[in-house]
Amino acid sequence: MLFATHLVVAALLARPTRLSSALVVAGAAFPDLVDKPLASLGVFDLFHTVGHSALLLVLVVPIALTGRAGLSVAVGWGSHLFLDALHIVVNGRPTDALFLGWPLVVPPDPLALPPGEFVVYYLWSPSFFLEFLIWGALAVVLARRYRARNAASD
Ligand SMILES: [Zn+2]
């Protein structure tokens, strides 16, 4: 899923859960902010590694248990992993979701595209249209908020 969409979903998740929007968004940004540079620098061959591994739960769960701030970061991080796995399955590459088990398991035939080439591959894929729905949900939320503010000021 595109980086900006992760941030939008995090912001949408924060509102009804009453978690910190900034921290949920930060948690959602974390996997790509860690893994994309590592792969771009050649540290790893894959773009879903340390930050995208579900094995990071050994750190994320204790962070979540520290309070609402930690829970906010954990929810954002978890939403990122869920959405990346979902978009991979929606796009017909379910074995690529094995990134969740990195480094214990790795996808047998990963795309391993750098971010720029990934966007070109991704445009008009089934998951890209799923992202349209997410952005549409954001538009509805923003329109309702705008209408509520205008009604309150009348
Ligand atoms: Zn990601």
Residues whose N, C-alpha, C, O or C-beta is under 5 A from the ligand:
A	BS01	ZN	P31 D32 D84
